[in-house]
Structures are given as structure tokens and as C-alpha cells.
Amino acid sequence: MSAVPGRWWRPRSLRTQLLFWLVTLHLVAAALTAWFTFVAYGDLVHNALDEQMRLVADSYAGSDPPRTPRPLDGNAALVRGAFVVQLWSADGRTLRASSWPPLAVVPLQPQPGFSDASADAPAPSRWRVFTAEAGPRADQPRVQVLQNEDYRRRRALRRALLEGLPIALLLPLALLILWLIVSAASRSLRAVARDVASQDERRPTELSLARVPDEIAPLVQAFNQLLSRMRSAFATQRRFVQDAAHELRTPMAAIGLQIENLRAHVPAGEATERFNQLEAGVTRAQHLIEQLLSLSRQDAPGRPMPGEPVDIETLLRESVSQLMVLADARRVDIGFEGSIAPVVQAPAAELRSVFDNLIDNALRYAPEGGVVDVRLHEVDGHAVVDVLDNGPGIPASAIGRVFDRFFRVPGAPAGGSGLGLAIARTAAERHGLRIELRNRDEAEEGGSPGLLARVHLPAASMPLTPG
């Protein structure tokens, strides 16, 4: 949760907001209920007790001879709210009898009826007083009844708290019910989040609105519209790359053929050196065009290629054999070693794309006279393919970006397109393979400098007995 400086705090979580406002609502409702009950029940208690005081005073005033008030103790008068009865002389100067003598400090009120009085002894307190009217006889005593005001307030407050208690007790239950409701409603949001997380960035699909709440549907619809624009942009980009690569493929092949025909006519010396540079540039352009075509085919939507059982050992031997020409041209010693023969269920062309690009990348970055090793073996009980070279490796700052399209490591030798590793990873992930790149001096203690490209084969690959 966070708050904007200078503004009122508001939690970012919808669940927290709902719980916060529900707690606040229940607490305010409980407080208002208690206050209303205190006021309403206080008036009711006040009127009822006033009526009782009047009846008690009338009963004493009408008795002949006058009754003597029953004695009370301080607990009854102050805590239990018992009526204190006082009998005064007709002139109101002498207290003849009192059910609680310590309250004699409250004199006979001059006017009959109800009034309020204060007493400092035996303790500071407030009292409700009813003074009866004088009797018809001159010797008839005046009657005054008192009741402690604190008792009345405590009784009204206790009743108010009892009225608000059910709301306070229901608060945890209401929070639990709300939490369950919000959790059930948020499942659809989590489903949408999983659909978004599973999107292929090159082939996004629309999100379903079947289980989306009405309040979230506009957001999902706006996201679907964004995905539609992204698909259009990707399709336009893919068509451009594919059309450009196809248009360039034929003329570049013709240029390469003409260069090959001209080689015999180029005089020795500086012309030969410049001719070799031209030939290398044309070869690099042809390689880039082939990589762009491969990339456009990977990005093209359509039905996936049918899988077939592919013997990885045989596939690797064929890849090494086909790339032997490039290895000889760079005077790189390439070798293959296989201790297992797993079988992977996937299109052979896709798997060939993975390993061809990794081996081609190793051959291009290995120094002249270097070594590239291709190993098929087990690591921790899982089949892996390692492609190792003794080139410069990859700087730690760039190793996280080498799978990005058109990214080339700074200082890398000319000839690469920056697409080989991106094509390899896309094809690998499509069929459950995982590519890991590490510098060899980090991968194994005492290892030679260079790069280790490890392909983790699917766990379901079936090992065969090596032939």
C-alpha cells in the first residue's frame, strides 16, 4: 500500500479498501446505535424513574400517621440507585427523618416538583430531587425523594452498550464473509492475469470475457483492442521482413555467383584483398537474409508443425557434418562426443534450427585454430547438449541480452547477424527445451576460457542405448 504525498491516504488494494471501509462503517454504525440508544433509553429511564419518585413521595405524604423511611446504606444509595426519602418539618427548616442521613446536606427545595441538586458529602455527586407539595395540615411533614444521577447515566450507558454489542460482535463475521466474497470475485482477475502472463509476445491472443466481472470487462476489452493493434503491427512488420528478405535473396544469390565467377580474373595483390572483403560482405548479407527468413517463419501464425521422434545424437552428427565447411574455413577443430542417445518428440527442422544456430555461433566466435566441442550427456539425470568454444566468452553485463534480436556483443568479430541466438531460443522454448549460456571459467573450476551453451532437453525425452 502507498499514499500520494500531500493527499489523503488510500490503500492500493481493493480488498484492503473494502475491509477498511467495512470496518469503518460497522464501527460508526455501532457508535451511532450506542449514542442513539443512550439518548433514547436515557429519556425513557429518566421519565420512568421520575414517575416512581413521585409515587414514593405521594405514598409517604398521604400516610397518617407519617411512615418512617427505611434506612439505607451508602452502597444502595450511590450504586444501586435506591430512593433516599427525607421527611422535613412543615416549615422546611428541620429534617425529622431520612433513609440515608449523610445526604442531609441537600436541603428541602423551595418549589415543589422535580429539580437537580449537588452534594459535596459524603462525596461530590449529582442528585435528582422530587419535592412533594405541602399537606393540608400544619403539622404534616414535607416529603422529599432523591436519587443518584450517576446511577441513571450508568443504567442508560449499559443499555446503550448492550444495543451496540451485537454489531461489534458481527464485525469479525462480516469481515470473514467479505474476505470470502472478494477472494471468490478476485479469482476471475487472477485468471485474467494468468492469461496475460501466458501470452506469446509475438502472437498475442484476445482474452476471454466469459468469467470477467462487469466492472473489469471494459479494462479487458481495452486490453484486447491493444492486443489487436499489436497483432496488426507484428503482422505488418513480419510481412515487411519476409518480403524484403525474399526480394533480396535472389539478387544477393546472383551477386554471389558473379563474385565467384570473377575470382579467377582478379589480379593478385591489393585487388585480391579488396575482393575478399567484398566476398565476405556478400556472404554476411546472404547469411542475414537467411536468418531473417527463418525469423519470419517462426513468427508467422498458423498451425504448429507436427512432431516426430527425433534421435538427437543423429541430428547433432548431421549438424556438425554440415557446418564442417565453416569450421574448415575458419580453421577451427570441431568434434562431437555422445554418451547417450535421447529421442525428442518435435519437428526435426525446429530442433535443427536450435543446434545449427548454437554451433554456428560457436564457430564464428572461436578464434582461428580454436576448438568447438559438441557433447551429448547427462547432468543430474537429465539429458543435455553442450556446445563449448574457447572464444572470448560474453561479458557479464551483456549475457542477459544476447537472446535479444539484432543484439551483438560489443567488440564481437564481424560476420554475425545478431539473430542466431534469438532464433534458437524461440525454437527451443516452443518444444520444451531450455538454453543456458555461461562463461566456461564460471561454469567449471579450472575450465578453459570461452562459452558454454547448454541445451536442457525435455524431461520426457526417451534415452536409447548408444549405438
C-alpha positions as CSV (number, residue, x, y, z in Angstrom):
1,M,0.0,0.0,0.0
2,S,1.2,3.5,-0.7
3,A,-0.1,7.1,-0.4
4,V,0.4,10.1,-2.6
5,P,2.3,12.9,-0.7
6,G,0.0,15.7,0.3
7,R,-3.1,13.7,-0.2
8,W,-5.4,11.6,2.0
9,W,-4.1,8.0,2.4
10,R,-5.8,5.4,0.3
11,P,-4.7,1.8,0.0
12,R,-4.0,0.4,-3.4
13,S,-5.5,-3.0,-2.8
14,L,-9.2,-3.3,-3.5
15,R,-9.6,-5.9,-0.8
16,T,-7.9,-3.6,1.7
17,Q,-10.1,-0.7,0.7
18,L,-13.3,-2.8,1.1
19,L,-12.2,-4.2,4.5
20,F,-11.2,-0.7,5.7
21,W,-14.5,0.9,4.7
22,L,-16.5,-2.0,6.1
23,V,-14.7,-1.8,9.4
24,T,-15.2,1.9,9.5
25,L,-18.9,1.5,8.6
26,H,-19.5,-1.0,11.3
27,L,-17.7,1.0,13.9
28,V,-19.6,4.2,13.0
29,A,-22.9,2.2,13.0
30,A,-22.1,0.7,16.4
31,A,-21.2,4.1,17.8
32,L,-24.4,5.8,16.4
33,T,-26.5,2.9,17.7
34,A,-25.0,3.2,21.1
35,W,-25.4,7.0,21.1
36,F,-29.0,6.9,19.9
37,T,-29.8,4.2,22.5
38,F,-28.1,6.2,25.2
39,V,-30.2,9.2,24.4
40,A,-33.5,7.4,23.8
41,Y,-33.2,5.0,26.7
42,G,-31.8,7.7,28.9
43,D,-35.0,9.7,28.4
44,L,-37.1,6.6,29.0
45,V,-35.3,5.7,32.2
46,H,-35.4,9.3,33.4
47,N,-39.1,9.6,32.9
48,A,-39.8,6.2,34.4
49,L,-37.7,6.8,37.5
50,D,-39.2,10.3,37.9
51,E,-42.6,8.8,38.0
52,Q,-41.5,6.2,40.6
53,M,-40.0,9.0,42.7
54,R,-43.3,10.9,42.5
55,L,-45.3,7.8,43.6
56,V,-42.9,7.1,46.5
57,A,-43.2,10.8,47.6
58,D,-47.0,10.7,47.4
59,S,-47.2,7.4,49.4
60,Y,-45.2,9.0,52.3
61,A,-47.1,12.3,52.1
62,G,-50.5,10.6,52.2
63,S,-49.8,8.3,55.1
64,D,-51.3,9.1,58.5
65,P,-49.6,8.9,60.9
66,P,-46.4,9.5,58.7
67,R,-44.3,6.5,58.0
68,T,-40.6,6.3,59.0
69,P,-38.3,5.8,56.0
70,R,-36.5,2.5,55.9
71,P,-32.7,3.0,56.5
72,L,-30.3,2.6,53.5
73,D,-26.5,2.2,53.3
74,G,-24.2,4.2,51.0
75,N,-23.9,1.3,48.5
76,A,-27.6,1.2,48.0
77,A,-27.9,4.9,47.5
78,L,-24.9,5.5,45.3
79,V,-24.5,2.2,43.4
80,R,-27.9,0.6,43.2
81,G,-29.9,3.8,42.8
82,A,-32.2,3.4,45.8
83,F,-34.6,6.3,46.6
84,V,-33.5,8.4,49.5
85,V,-36.6,9.6,51.4
86,Q,-36.4,12.7,53.6
87,L,-39.2,14.0,56.0
88,W,-39.0,17.7,56.8
89,S,-40.9,19.9,59.1
90,A,-43.8,21.8,57.6
91,D,-41.7,25.0,57.5
92,G,-38.8,23.1,55.9
93,R,-36.3,24.0,58.5
94,T,-35.8,20.7,60.4
95,L,-35.1,17.3,59.0
96,R,-37.2,14.9,61.0
97,A,-36.2,11.6,59.4
98,S,-34.1,10.4,56.4
99,S,-33.4,6.9,55.0
100,W,-29.8,8.0,54.5
101,P,-28.7,10.7,56.9
102,P,-25.4,11.6,55.2
103,L,-27.5,13.2,52.4
104,A,-28.9,15.8,54.8
105,V,-26.6,18.3,53.1
106,V,-29.3,18.6,50.4
107,P,-31.9,20.9,51.9
108,L,-35.6,20.9,51.2
109,Q,-36.2,22.5,47.8
110,P,-38.3,25.7,47.9
111,Q,-40.5,24.8,45.0
112,P,-42.4,21.5,44.8
113,G,-41.8,19.2,41.8
114,F,-38.6,18.0,40.1
115,S,-35.2,19.6,40.3
116,D,-31.5,18.8,40.4
117,A,-29.1,19.3,43.3
118,S,-25.4,18.8,44.1
119,A,-23.9,17.3,47.2
120,D,-20.3,17.6,48.3
121,A,-20.6,15.0,51.1
122,P,-20.1,12.2,51.6
123,A,-18.7,12.5,48.1
124,P,-19.2,15.0,45.3
125,S,-22.3,13.9,43.4
126,R,-25.4,15.0,41.5
127,W,-29.0,14.1,42.6
128,R,-32.4,14.1,41.1
129,V,-34.9,15.6,43.6
130,F,-38.7,15.4,43.8
131,T,-40.3,17.7,46.4
132,A,-43.9,16.9,47.3
133,E,-46.4,19.7,47.9
134,A,-47.2,20.7,51.5
135,G,-50.1,18.8,53.1
136,P,-53.4,20.3,54.3
137,R,-52.5,20.1,58.0
138,A,-50.0,22.4,59.6
139,D,-48.2,19.6,61.4
140,Q,-48.0,17.3,58.3
141,P,-44.3,16.8,57.3
142,R,-42.9,17.7,53.9
143,V,-41.6,14.8,51.8
144,Q,-38.6,14.9,49.5
145,V,-37.2,11.9,47.5
146,L,-33.7,11.9,45.9
147,Q,-31.9,9.5,43.5
148,N,-28.3,9.5,42.4
149,E,-27.9,10.9,38.8
150,D,-24.7,8.8,38.2
151,Y,-26.8,5.7,38.6
152,R,-29.2,6.8,35.9
153,R,-26.4,7.6,33.5
154,R,-24.7,4.2,34.2
155,R,-28.0,2.4,33.5
156,A,-28.6,4.2,30.3
157,L,-25.0,3.7,29.2
158,R,-25.1,0.0,30.0
159,R,-28.2,-0.4,27.9
160,A,-26.6,1.6,25.0
161,L,-23.5,-0.7,25.1
162,L,-25.7,-3.8,25.1
163,E,-27.5,-2.5,22.0
164,G,-24.3,-1.8,20.2
165,L,-22.6,-5.1,21.2
166,P,-24.3,-7.2,18.5
167,I,-22.9,-5.0,15.7
168,A,-19.4,-5.2,17.3
169,L,-19.7,-9.0,17.6
170,L,-20.9,-9.3,13.9
171,L,-17.9,-7.3,12.7
172,P,-15.4,-10.3,12.5
173,L,-18.1,-12.5,10.9
174,A,-18.8,-9.7,8.3
175,L,-15.1,-9.3,7.6
176,L,-14.7,-13.1,7.1
177,I,-17.7,-13.1,4.7
178,L,-16.4,-10.1,2.8
179,W,-13.0,-11.7,2.5
180,L,-14.5,-14.9,1.1
181,I,-16.6,-12.9,-1.4
182,V,-13.7,-10.7,-2.5
183,S,-11.5,-13.8,-2.8
184,A,-14.1,-15.6,-5.0
185,A,-14.5,-12.4,-7.1
186,S,-10.8,-12.0,-7.5
187,R,-10.3,-15.5,-8.9
188,S,-11.6,-14.2,-12.2
189,L,-9.0,-11.4,-12.0
190,R,-6.3,-13.9,-11.3
191,A,-7.4,-16.0,-14.3
192,V,-7.2,-12.9,-16.5
193,A,-3.7,-12.3,-15.1
194,R,-2.6,-15.8,-15.9
195,D,-4.0,-15.4,-19.4
196,V,-2.0,-12.2,-19.8
197,A,1.2,-13.8,-18.4
198,S,0.9,-16.8,-20.8
199,Q,0.7,-14.6,-23.8
200,D,3.3,-15.1,-26.6
201,E,4.7,-11.6,-27.2
202,R,4.9,-12.4,-30.9
203,R,1.4,-14.0,-31.3
204,P,-0.9,-12.3,-28.7
205,T,-4.4,-13.6,-28.5
206,E,-7.6,-12.0,-27.1
207,L,-8.6,-12.5,-23.5
208,S,-11.9,-14.2,-22.8
209,L,-14.7,-12.1,-21.2
210,A,-16.7,-15.2,-20.1
211,R,-15.7,-15.0,-16.4
212,V,-14.8,-11.4,-16.2
213,P,-16.9,-9.2,-13.8
214,D,-18.8,-6.4,-15.4
215,E,-16.7,-3.8,-13.7
216,I,-13.5,-5.2,-15.1
217,A,-14.9,-6.0,-18.6
218,P,-14.1,-2.5,-20.1
219,L,-10.5,-2.9,-19.0
220,V,-10.2,-6.3,-20.6
221,Q,-11.9,-5.1,-23.8
222,A,-9.4,-2.1,-23.9
223,F,-6.6,-4.6,-23.5
224,N,-8.0,-6.8,-26.3
225,Q,-8.1,-3.8,-28.5
226,L,-4.5,-3.1,-27.7
227,L,-3.6,-6.7,-28.5
228,S,-5.4,-6.4,-31.8
229,R,-3.3,-3.3,-32.7
230,M,-0.2,-5.2,-31.6
231,R,-1.1,-8.2,-33.8
232,S,-1.6,-5.8,-36.8
233,A,1.8,-4.1,-36.1
234,F,3.5,-7.5,-35.8
235,A,1.9,-8.8,-39.0
236,T,3.0,-5.6,-40.8
237,Q,6.5,-6.0,-39.5
238,R,6.6,-9.7,-40.3
239,R,5.3,-9.1,-43.9
240,F,7.9,-6.4,-44.4
241,V,10.8,-8.5,-43.2
242,Q,9.6,-11.5,-45.2
243,D,9.0,-9.6,-48.4
244,A,12.3,-7.7,-48.0
245,A,14.2,-10.9,-47.4
246,H,12.6,-12.7,-50.4
247,E,13.2,-9.7,-52.6
248,L,16.9,-9.6,-51.6
249,R,17.5,-13.3,-51.7
250,T,17.6,-13.7,-55.5
251,P,19.8,-10.7,-56.3
252,M,22.2,-11.5,-53.5
253,A,22.5,-15.0,-54.8
254,A,23.2,-13.7,-58.3
255,I,25.8,-11.3,-56.9
256,G,27.4,-14.1,-55.0
257,L,27.5,-16.2,-58.2
258,Q,29.1,-13.3,-60.1
259,I,31.7,-12.8,-57.5
260,E,32.6,-16.5,-57.6
261,N,32.9,-16.3,-61.4
262,L,35.1,-13.1,-61.1
263,R,37.6,-14.6,-58.7
264,A,39.7,-16.2,-61.4
265,H,40.0,-12.8,-63.1
266,V,41.1,-10.8,-60.1
267,P,44.8,-10.0,-60.2
268,A,46.9,-10.7,-57.2
269,G,47.8,-8.1,-54.6
270,E,45.7,-5.3,-53.2
271,A,42.8,-6.2,-55.6
272,T,42.6,-9.7,-54.2
273,E,42.5,-8.4,-50.7
274,R,39.6,-6.0,-51.5
275,F,37.9,-8.7,-53.5
276,N,38.0,-11.0,-50.4
277,Q,36.4,-8.2,-48.3
278,L,33.7,-7.8,-50.8
279,E,33.0,-11.5,-50.9
280,A,32.9,-11.6,-47.1
281,G,30.4,-8.8,-47.1
282,V,28.2,-10.6,-49.6
283,T,28.4,-13.8,-47.6
284,R,27.4,-11.9,-44.5
285,A,24.4,-10.3,-46.2
286,Q,23.3,-13.7,-47.6
287,H,23.5,-15.2,-44.0
288,L,21.5,-12.2,-42.6
289,I,18.8,-12.8,-45.3
290,E,18.5,-16.5,-44.4
291,Q,18.3,-15.6,-40.7
292,L,15.5,-13.0,-41.5
293,L,13.6,-15.6,-43.4
294,S,13.9,-18.1,-40.6
295,L,12.8,-15.5,-38.1
296,S,9.7,-14.5,-40.2
297,R,8.7,-18.2,-40.5
298,Q,9.0,-18.6,-36.7
299,D,6.8,-15.5,-36.1
300,A,4.2,-16.5,-38.7
301,P,0.9,-17.6,-37.1
302,G,-0.5,-20.9,-38.2
303,R,-0.8,-24.5,-37.2
304,P,2.2,-25.9,-35.4
305,M,4.4,-28.3,-37.3
306,P,3.7,-31.9,-36.4
307,G,6.1,-33.5,-34.0
308,E,8.1,-36.7,-34.7
309,P,10.5,-38.8,-32.8
310,V,14.0,-37.3,-33.4
311,D,17.2,-39.1,-32.5
312,I,19.2,-36.2,-31.0
313,E,22.6,-38.0,-31.5
314,T,21.9,-38.4,-35.2
315,L,20.7,-34.9,-35.5
316,L,23.8,-33.5,-33.9
317,R,26.1,-35.5,-36.1
318,E,24.4,-34.2,-39.2
319,S,24.6,-30.6,-37.9
320,V,28.3,-30.9,-37.2
321,S,28.9,-32.5,-40.6
322,Q,27.1,-29.7,-42.4
323,L,28.9,-27.0,-40.6
324,M,32.3,-28.6,-41.2
325,V,32.8,-26.3,-44.2
326,L,32.6,-23.2,-42.0
327,A,34.9,-24.9,-39.4
328,D,37.5,-25.6,-42.1
329,A,37.2,-22.1,-43.5
330,R,38.0,-20.7,-40.0
331,R,40.5,-23.5,-39.2
332,V,38.5,-24.5,-36.1
333,D,38.7,-28.0,-34.8
334,I,35.1,-29.2,-34.2
335,G,34.2,-32.5,-32.6
336,F,31.3,-34.4,-31.3
337,E,31.0,-36.7,-28.3
338,G,27.8,-38.6,-27.3
339,S,27.4,-40.9,-24.3
340,I,23.6,-41.2,-24.6
341,A,21.0,-41.2,-27.4
342,P,17.8,-39.5,-26.3
343,V,14.8,-39.1,-28.5
344,V,12.7,-35.9,-28.5
345,Q,9.2,-35.6,-29.9
346,A,9.4,-32.4,-32.0
347,P,9.8,-31.3,-35.6
348,A,13.2,-32.2,-36.9
349,A,13.6,-28.8,-38.7
350,E,12.9,-26.9,-35.5
351,L,15.4,-28.9,-33.5
352,R,18.0,-28.5,-36.3
353,S,17.4,-24.7,-36.1
354,V,18.3,-24.8,-32.4
355,F,21.5,-26.7,-32.7
356,D,22.7,-25.3,-36.0
357,N,22.5,-21.7,-34.7
358,L,24.3,-22.6,-31.5
359,I,27.1,-24.4,-33.3
360,D,27.3,-21.7,-36.0
361,N,27.6,-19.1,-33.2
362,A,30.4,-21.1,-31.5
363,L,32.3,-21.4,-34.8
364,R,32.1,-17.7,-35.6
365,Y,33.3,-16.6,-32.1
366,A,36.0,-19.2,-31.7
367,P,39.5,-17.9,-32.7
368,E,41.3,-19.3,-35.8
369,G,42.9,-22.6,-34.8
370,G,40.4,-22.8,-31.9
371,V,38.3,-25.7,-30.7
372,V,34.5,-26.3,-30.6
373,D,33.2,-29.3,-28.8
374,V,29.6,-30.7,-29.0
375,R,28.7,-33.1,-26.2
376,L,25.6,-35.1,-25.6
377,H,25.5,-36.4,-22.0
378,E,23.6,-36.5,-18.7
379,V,23.6,-33.9,-15.9
380,D,21.8,-34.7,-12.7
381,G,19.9,-37.4,-14.5
382,H,18.7,-35.2,-17.3
383,A,19.9,-35.2,-21.0
384,V,21.7,-32.1,-22.1
385,V,23.6,-30.9,-25.1
386,D,26.7,-28.8,-24.5
387,V,28.3,-26.6,-27.2
388,L,31.7,-25.3,-26.0
389,D,34.1,-23.0,-27.6
390,N,37.4,-21.3,-26.5
391,G,36.4,-17.9,-27.7
392,P,36.3,-14.6,-25.7
393,G,33.1,-15.5,-23.9
394,I,30.4,-12.9,-23.1
395,P,30.8,-10.0,-20.7
396,A,28.7,-10.3,-17.6
397,S,26.9,-7.1,-18.4
398,A,25.8,-8.4,-21.8
399,I,25.0,-12.0,-21.1
400,G,21.4,-11.2,-20.2
401,R,20.8,-9.5,-23.6
402,V,22.4,-11.9,-26.0
403,F,19.0,-13.5,-26.8
404,D,17.6,-10.2,-27.9
405,R,17.1,-9.8,-31.6
406,F,19.9,-8.0,-33.5
407,F,21.9,-7.6,-30.3
408,R,25.6,-8.2,-30.8
409,V,28.2,-8.2,-28.0
410,P,30.4,-5.1,-28.3
411,G,33.7,-5.9,-29.8
412,A,32.4,-9.1,-31.4
413,P,34.0,-10.0,-34.8
414,A,32.2,-9.1,-37.9
415,G,30.0,-11.7,-39.7
416,G,27.2,-12.3,-37.3
417,S,23.6,-11.0,-37.7
418,G,22.6,-10.9,-34.0
419,L,19.7,-13.2,-34.8
420,G,21.1,-16.7,-34.3
421,L,20.6,-17.0,-30.5
422,A,17.1,-15.4,-30.7
423,I,16.0,-17.9,-33.4
424,A,17.5,-20.8,-31.3
425,R,15.8,-19.8,-28.1
426,T,12.4,-19.2,-29.8
427,A,12.5,-22.7,-31.4
428,A,13.7,-24.3,-28.2
429,E,11.0,-22.8,-26.0
430,R,8.3,-23.9,-28.4
431,H,9.2,-27.5,-27.9
432,G,10.1,-27.6,-24.2
433,L,13.9,-27.1,-24.5
434,R,15.8,-24.6,-22.4
435,I,19.1,-22.9,-23.4
436,E,21.6,-21.8,-20.8
437,L,24.6,-19.6,-21.5
438,R,27.6,-19.4,-19.2
439,N,31.2,-18.4,-19.4
440,R,33.4,-21.6,-19.1
441,D,35.6,-20.1,-16.4
442,E,32.5,-19.7,-14.3
443,A,30.9,-23.0,-15.3
444,E,33.6,-25.3,-14.2
445,E,36.6,-25.0,-11.9
446,G,39.8,-24.8,-13.9
447,G,37.9,-24.7,-17.2
448,S,39.2,-23.1,-20.4
449,P,38.1,-19.6,-21.3
450,G,35.2,-19.5,-23.7
451,L,31.4,-20.0,-23.7
452,L,29.3,-22.9,-22.7
453,A,25.9,-23.1,-24.4
454,R,23.8,-25.9,-22.7
455,V,20.5,-27.1,-24.1
456,H,18.4,-28.9,-21.5
457,L,16.3,-31.5,-23.3
458,P,12.7,-32.1,-22.2
459,A,12.3,-34.4,-19.2
460,A,10.1,-36.7,-21.3
461,S,12.9,-37.4,-23.8
462,M,13.4,-41.1,-24.2
463,P,17.0,-42.3,-23.8
464,L,18.1,-45.0,-26.2
465,T,21.1,-47.3,-25.9
466,P,24.0,-45.6,-27.7
467,G,24.9,-47.3,-31.0
